[in-house]
Amino acid sequence: MTKYNGWTNYATWRVNLEIFDCMEPRDIGGKGMDKFDLADCLKEYANEAIETGCDNGLALDYARAFLSDVNWQEIAQSMIEAYPEEEEEEEEEEVAA
């Protein structure tokens, strides 16, 4: 696969830009998760978004095929790096308790 705008591929770049840009892990229930669990949440979130926006049929099939090319772990890692303060907040809450 060829890199696209610094991402693994076009699908990863596009999904990150169109769906997850400016979202924090907590926005999708991913607070305190590692990149693997967060990647699973991202994939589920995107799949729900396309199923809500598409009727069953050809368009949904193409959307699912497109999502199958996404590197979910790369998006998750990027999100974790962009919002490290979430981990810091969680650690502070644990110390205070």
Secondary structure, DSSP 8 states (H G I E B T S, - for coil): ---BTTBSSHHHHHHIIIIITT--GGGGT-TT--HHHHHHHHHHHHHHHHHHHS-TTHHHHHHHHHHTT--HHHHHHHHHHH-THHHHHHHHHHHH-
